[in-house]
Amino acid sequence: MSNDQQRQFVTRVVGSKATWVDITSGMSVDGITEVFRSLQPGDLIVEHAIDAIHDGAQVKA
């Protein structure tokens, strides 16, 4: 999960491209955070995303 000054998002990998997905976070316990909006089971998410991985950037899974 990443934050910039205007949004909270995760970086999802679709094909070989990074896609920023706006999220709303919920409860957080033991390093696990509940995430709401726009994600589906099986989505590939960048675990340690940073805003330097721009939306649309090529990534390797």
Protein Blocks (a to p, Z undefined) as FASTA:
>chain_A
ZZdfkbccddddehjaccdddddddddeehiacdeehiaehiacdfbacfklcghiacdZ
Z
